[in-house]
Amino acid sequence: MKPIDRQQWIEAWMREGAPGRECVDVLDSDFVCAYADATKAQVTFMHVGAPKCKQLARDLGAMFAAGKLTRSATGLSTGDASMGFPKWVYTYGLPA
């Protein structure tokens, strides 16, 4: 799938999805798995939490750089960080 097609899929997920989908991050299992299924992107399954998908991270970063998405850092609780999760992740949203 071409980058523009993957990016359009991300935008559609955020615009047309259920409430709460207007913001996404790489720790959202439903989002990551749906993206991987739709785009056939490679994922690495983790013991806990969402699978890792490097292509999704690249697409989100490229969309932010192009001004298609906004981005903010979201901190995670101390308990999550001690279980191997990062201390923070970027959360992406559609520009107003």
N, C-alpha and C positions, 0 to 999 in steps of 0.2 A: 504494500500500500504506500502511496506517495505521501510525503510530509503534509501537503495541503489537505489531503483526504483525512489523515489522522487528526489534524488540527480542527478540521470541520466537525469531525466526530466528537471531539472534546467540547467544542462550543455547543453542539446540539445537546449533548448530555447535560450541560449546565443550564441551557435555556429551556429545554423541554422536559427535563426530569422532574421527579417528585420534589416537594418542598425540602430544603436543606441541601439540594444539589447545586445551588448557585455558587457555592465555594467548594473547592476540591483540594486534596493533598494526597501524597503518595502513601499515606497510612490508612486510607479509606479502602478496605478490602473490596467492597462492592464495585467501586469505581475502577480500581486497578484490574480486577478480574474481567469486568465488562470491556474495558479498553483492550486488554490482551485478547479476549475472544473476538472482538470486532476487527482488530488490526493484525491479528496473528503475531503480535510482538512476543518475544521470548521473555519468560519470567523465571525467577528463581524462588521456589516456595520456601517459606520460613517455618520454623517450628511454631511460632506464635506471631500473629498479626498478618498484615497484608503481604503478598508476594512482592519481591523487588522487581522492578521493570525499568531498566536503564533507558529504553526508548521513550517511555512515558516521561521520565524526568527530563530528557533532552527536549521533547516536544513542549512541555510546559515552560521550560526555560527559554526556548526560542519564541514562543508566543508572548511571553513577558517582554523579551527584548524587542519584539516587533510592535509592542503596545496593544496587543490583542487581549492581554490579561493584566490584572493588577496582582500584586504580590505583597504579602506581609508575613513576618515571622510569627509563628505560634509556638509558645512554650508548652512542654508536656510536664506532667506531674513528676516529682522526684521518684516516686515508686516505679513509674514507667521507665525512666532512665536507668534505674538499677536493674531492670529486667532485660536490658540490651537494646531498648529503643533509644533513639536520639533524644537530646535534651530539648530540641526544637525542630520544626519543619517549616517550610514555606507553605502557606495556604494561598491558593490562587482564586481570583474572582473575575467576573466580567466587569469591564469599565462601565461607569455610570453613564 
